[in-house]
Amino acid sequence: MPAPISPDLLLKAYALGVFPMADDREAPDIYWVEPKRRAILPLEGFHLSRSLRKTIRSERFETSYNRAFHQILLGCAAPAPDRPGTWINRQIEEAVLRLHALGHAHSIETWLEGELVGGLYGISLGRAFFGESMFSRATDASKVAFAHLVARLRAGGFTLLDCQFQTPHLQSLGAIEISKARYSGLLADALSTTGTSGAASGDFSALDALPAPPAISPPRATIVPGPTSAWRILQALTHTS
């Protein structure tokens, strides 16, 4: 039986710019990946399209964070029409669940009429967030989750959103591809206690502390406990420092 991946080993790997993958869900082993070209999304460069802004404002979807972490992880590991296989094997699943218990792994959930229809998860370390995987079972569900993530990272003082590999979907949201050397510099700053942002670690819950506008109407009743309101997400995405 394969040895478990310890949380300490996993965090050290991310701090070096390396992450684990497996050949498929039932693969007995993992391998470590360090891309020569890295996809990142500059947090101030997120592309909030008019249609996505309208979708968020409509509150058709409700979003939350860390409410259904394991469900999100399993959703990302499940086959999909555009992704027949997965790189998340049992070892990686167990390791990430341990990181979540330690406060280093977070999920964003997207709900439609009380049903989980999409979301994403990733690893936080210092002021860096390493986006691992996302899934969607309804149109725009993953885009709304991603917008929520960017809003939460911006509000929390994060400086690096690592997307690992570039895809057309990520590129449409503002992701760019950079060299390994440039990525290493951004990662070092995000993990430094004396980085340019002045904070040692990002605060994943800071979005919830943003003050509500005086004229905002009371939030509507919802099936999902503690949802993140649309105005908080849009406030963080449209505010410029």
Secondary structure as the mmCIF struct_conf table of DSSP 4:
data_model
#
loop_
_struct_conf.conf_type_id
_struct_conf.id
_struct_conf.beg_label_comp_id
_struct_conf.beg_label_asym_id
_struct_conf.beg_label_seq_id
_struct_conf.end_label_comp_id
_struct_conf.end_label_asym_id
_struct_conf.end_label_seq_id
HELX_LH_PP_P HELX_LH_PP_P1 PRO A 2 SER A 6
HELX_RH_AL_P HELX_RH_AL_P1 PRO A 7 ALA A 15
TURN_TY1_P TURN_TY1_P1 LEU A 16 GLY A 17
STRN STRN1 PHE A 19 MET A 21
BEND BEND1 ASP A 23 ASP A 24
TURN_TY1_P TURN_TY1_P2 ARG A 25 GLU A 26
BEND BEND2 PRO A 28 PRO A 28
STRN STRN2 TYR A 31 VAL A 33
BEND BEND3 LYS A 36 LYS A 36
STRN STRN3 ARG A 37 ILE A 40
HELX_RH_3T_P HELX_RH_3T_P1 LEU A 43 GLY A 45
HELX_RH_AL_P HELX_RH_AL_P2 ARG A 50 SER A 58
TURN_TY1_P TURN_TY1_P3 GLU A 59 GLU A 59
BEND BEND4 ARG A 60 PHE A 61
STRN STRN4 GLU A 62 TYR A 65
BEND BEND5 ASN A 66 ALA A 68
HELX_RH_AL_P HELX_RH_AL_P3 PHE A 69 ALA A 77
BEND BEND6 ALA A 78 ALA A 78
STRN STRN5 ALA A 80 ALA A 80
TURN_TY1_P TURN_TY1_P4 PRO A 81 ASP A 82
STRN STRN6 ARG A 83 ARG A 83
BEND BEND7 PRO A 84 GLY A 85
BEND BEND8 TRP A 87 TRP A 87
HELX_RH_AL_P HELX_RH_AL_P4 ARG A 90 ALA A 101
TURN_TY1_P TURN_TY1_P5 LEU A 102 GLY A 103
STRN STRN7 ALA A 105 LEU A 112
TURN_TY1_P TURN_TY1_P6 GLU A 113 GLY A 114
STRN STRN8 GLU A 115 LEU A 125
TURN_TY1_P TURN_TY1_P7 GLY A 126 ARG A 127
STRN STRN9 ALA A 128 SER A 136
BEND BEND9 ARG A 137 ALA A 138
TURN_TY1_P TURN_TY1_P8 THR A 139 ASP A 140
HELX_RH_AL_P HELX_RH_AL_P5 ALA A 141 ALA A 155
TURN_TY1_P TURN_TY1_P9 GLY A 156 GLY A 157
STRN STRN10 LEU A 160 GLN A 164
BEND BEND10 PHE A 165 PHE A 165
HELX_RH_AL_P HELX_RH_AL_P6 PRO A 168 SER A 172
TURN_TY1_P TURN_TY1_P10 LEU A 173 GLY A 174
STRN STRN11 ILE A 176 SER A 179
HELX_RH_AL_P HELX_RH_AL_P7 LYS A 180 LEU A 191
TURN_TY1_P TURN_TY1_P11 THR A 193 THR A 194
TURN_TY1_P TURN_TY1_P12 THR A 196 SER A 197
BEND BEND11 GLY A 198 GLY A 198
BEND BEND12 ALA A 200 SER A 201
TURN_TY1_P TURN_TY1_P13 PHE A 204 SER A 205
HELX_RH_3T_P HELX_RH_3T_P2 ALA A 206 ALA A 209
BEND BEND13 LEU A 210 LEU A 210
HELX_LH_PP_P HELX_LH_PP_P2 PRO A 211 PRO A 213
TURN_TY1_P TURN_TY1_P14 PRO A 214 ALA A 215
HELX_LH_PP_P HELX_LH_PP_P3 ILE A 216 ALA A 221
BEND BEND14 ILE A 223 GLY A 226
HELX_LH_PP_P HELX_LH_PP_P4 PRO A 227 PRO A 227
STRN STRN12 THR A 228 THR A 228
HELX_LH_PP_P HELX_LH_PP_P5 SER A 229 SER A 229
HELX_RH_AL_P HELX_RH_AL_P8 ALA A 230 THR A 238
#
